[in-house]
């Protein structure tokens, strides 16, 4: 009898497992609570209209593992995907433009589609969190941490492509105009795969040591310089484009932007281009001021859509590329020959270093807005897993023909705004990104966006990167030592950003030694990449310059308070001298009276 009871108990969990799963699926997809729930959906779409009294009622908070209705999960996932869409498509668009590898529209469409697909796939790694067997280490954060194409690579990659064209690695025509360079792009992603191992190694360093080696004093100016250097590209596109038409030549196909024969082509800097970009910029501001929660988090995309509508009405669009685009796309429909470009190794090591530091900051912010601890062993394991997944994702992205990925910070704002930190919403976001990427007509429409519209959007995006760097710097205590390190690091970084060719004529070697030429090119590329030289300088100075005792022990007393006793003593001496001087005068007056 006991044996029968034991055997039935052993079989029970196996039988009830699939029954409980069926009950869960039935409850989720066949009941009102499972599909819609009681969430106030009007909260997401209610605009902030002036002079109308608003009801101050907070939406319910959905924690990491709370049950989330299906429709709400899809809606919030769409909101997350729209919040990160502009950041995902911008790097491939810039690297494929005339200032990058100068790809054809077909190849640019592939990169945009693949970027969306890869971001959707790799975000699931961060969200899911895998335990490495028989080790204390993890892969992924287990939070609503989505990843996107990193902006950090753009300055180093565009600088490397410019060097490739100047050295003949990439082809140019007889007039010096850049021709498509798929081998150069293959060198970018091949070097990225190799350098991604550096971030994987960093992930096994304890977070407290990482924060000591790479404090905000190092990461803040680096992130700020990345944004500042990118704003130039956004402004050039805003005025018409960053290609050959930028110099306003007097003859040839690039006297107008984007080129002769294009719809509504105008000279670079024309008022029409400036106004078109401003329509995007102003729309973003209006969404932030008057928009509903879902409009605020998608303000950049709404601004982009507004600019596209105006551009289409004014005849700026060329629909031929959209018609010619295939219905669907996926990874590896186009491939590139992978190689390692030696001069790019040092800048890319700085890129992955910055990506690791950004990941630590973004994961900390995600834990905070998700109402989870930001200290302790579980939090440290999330940091370790997030940085490790960031490095692995960079390598996988390169093998999937895309530049490195990093954790996106934009979605922390969506979590705080919608009060939803649930992983199911993250998986729904990945679903929408996959849908957007697979249907390549969507990518073709994005590629056909006129440069001024794209410039109005990217200028805002890149400024937000610079602002993030300034926010990091603001957490630094401004002691004399820290001010000196910031001044030294930023002086060369700002100079290299404003005058990017300042180091181009230092080395004059033209010999047959390829290794020496590659080494000199690497030094030149680092010195001409503002954020890279700033990162290395700040890192070295922070390690070799000691803290000053007077800075560490300085109290809040002002100079006036410190000198109060000495001032009183000085006033007593002055008053004493005045009394001595006045006594003879008094005695003289008495004698006269007498």
JOSULKA-V937556 format. One line per field, one symbol per residue. psi: psi as a letter, one per 20 degrees, with the letter a starting at -180 (. if undefined). burial: b if it has 9 or more other C-alpha atoms within 8 Angstrom, else e. Layout:
psi=???
burial=???
This chain:
psi=ghghgghhhhighhgighghghhghghgiiqghhggakqnhhhhjornpqjppqpnpqqqpoagjqppqgghghghhhgghhhigghgigghgghiahicilrrhghggghgghggghhgghhhgghgoppppkrjqrorhjrmoqqrpphhigggghgghhhghhiihqqqahjjqprpmhhghhhghghgggihhghghhhipqhhgghhhmrhhghghghghggghhhggghghhihqjbhihimqirrikhrqhrpiqplprqpjqhggghghhhgghggghhhgirrghhgikhghhgggghhgghhhjkiqoihhghiqrhqrrqjhqrqoqrpogiigghhghghgggghgggghhghghgijlqqkrrhgghhggghghghggghggggghjkqrqqrppihihhgghgilokphhhghhghghhgghhgnihghhhhhipqghghhhghggghhhghhgghhghiippmrgghhgggggghghggghghmijhjhjgpjpkaiohggghghhggghghjoghghgggghgghhhhoqqpghhhjpajqrhghhjgghgggghggghghhghhhghhghghgggg.
burial=eeeeeeeeeeeeeeeeeeeeeeeeebbbbebebbbbbeeeeebbbbeeeeeeeeeeeebeebbbeeebbbebbbebbbbbbbbbbbbbbbbbbbbbbbbbbbbeebbbbbbbbbbbbbbbbbbbbbbbbebbeeeebbbbbbbbbbbbbbebbbbbbbbbbbebbeeeebbbeeeeebbbbbbbbbbbbbbbbbbbbbbbebbeebbeebeeebbbbbbbbbbbbbbbbbbebbbbbbbbbbbbbbebeeeeebbbbbbbebeebbbbebeebbebbbbbbbbbbbbbebbbbbbbbbbbbbbbebbbebbbeeebbeeebbeebeeebbbeeeebebbbbbbbbbbbbbbbbbbbbbbbebbbbbbbbbeeeeeeeebbbbbbbbbbbbbbbbbbbbbbbbbbbbbbeebbbbbbebbbbbbebbbbbbbbbbbbbbbbbbbbbebbbbbbbbbbbbbbbbbbbbbbbbbbbeebeeeebbbebbebbbebbbbbbeebeebeeeeeeeeeeeeebbbbbbbbbbbbbbbbbbbbbbbebbeeeeeeeebeeeeeeeeeeeeeeeeeeeeeeeeeeeeeeeeeeeeeeeeeee
